[in-house]
Amino acid sequence: MRVLVVNSGSSSIKYQLLEPESGTIIASGLVERIGEDDGGAIEHTAGEQTVTDKRKIPDHTAGLRLAFDKFAETGHDLAQAGITAVGHRVVHGGEVFYRPTLIDDQVLRTITELSTLAPLHNPPNIRGIEAVRTLLPEVPQVAVFDTAFFHGLPPAAKTYAIDSQVAETHGIRRYGFHGTSHEYVSGRVTEFLGRPADSLNQIIFHLGNGASVAALRGGRPVDTSMGLTPLEGLVMGTRSGNLDPGIILHLMRTAHLDVDGIDRLLNRGSGLRGMAGVNDFRELRRRIDAGDTAARNAYDVYVHRLRHYLGAYLVELGGVDAITFTAGVGENNPDVRADALAGLEDFGIAVDSGLNTAKDRGARRISAEGSRVQVLVVPTNEELAIARAAVAVAGMS
Ligand code: ADP
């Protein structure tokens, strides 16, 4: 069985062809700079072979067609490959979609309507779906929503304290994102610990370029840091996370920023990049080591926010069995893990510095021998989760 997974962004398409049972990746790639005047690019890897190409890519269909050419060049003609399903990452499922869903015209229309809730994310996801429909019309396509896992958040956690009529009219509530990752990782945690999901309280830090934290009781989420949009919560690569909403009013009045200016500032010019000039954690580390005080300060703000949520979720859950780190920063940065959990021995949380700094890559424990709370690092794999969900849904159709 083979599944093509597509993650279509505003100017890029990430894709992977994989076997959902084993998780074996047959080929993967990234099409970048779609629609840019000075040309686009593709990097495609199949086994040991990587091919690259630079050329103008006017739209997502052209980008995907180029990817299909690269598949053929490296020995996998997708039209002949017997693909069982195509799984699409779709960011916002609103109130409507809370499980992976087979895409038909009506579903596509609804995802389009939900673009008002995610104007930066859903439209490029739709372009990816339309491109695949053009190129592989016979293959079932499944939408896997980033919000779905958090559909059942308790009312107290999902409700914003604003006029309820306004909230109702405009769909304003906390939806949560990175759900595919949080769900996958929480499942891996229960496997790793060999305990049933319903016996565990978990806190999961997904720390990539975007970052969120989730609190789970018995496998179900009871809170998460992202909200109506992926802007809320933790400090991220380029997003601010939590702010006093009054800052927006203040900037509109005093700096005369309009909606687009505020959007750019908070989504792309804030977070680590806004404070330190870089959003990549490796470069941030280099600058801290070189004595850059802005980089140091940005790091401290980042860690401060992690601890803020950790404290909140410890109390919300009334105790936790496992704290897990995942995604680019969570999996690879021992300093962040150590600093986020420093000095919490009285809460039963102790990190073993040897285990924490070991160069392992798989799912692993980093808590000290006597730590009541298990501290884990678990690599996420959203593509695999999407592929498995796509097969499950396509199989039912
Ligand atoms: P996203 O999928 O949200 O774009 P990732 O999960 O790939 O993000 O995470 C990107 C972040 O992870 C970057 O800040 C990057 O510096 C960091 N990162 C990735 N690999 C490493 C590594 N080997 N060591 C330290 N940081 C890493």
Residues whose N, C-alpha, C, O or C-beta is under 5 A from the ligand:
A	BS01	ADP	L207 G208 N209 G210 N279 D280 F281 R282 A327 G328 V329 N332 N333
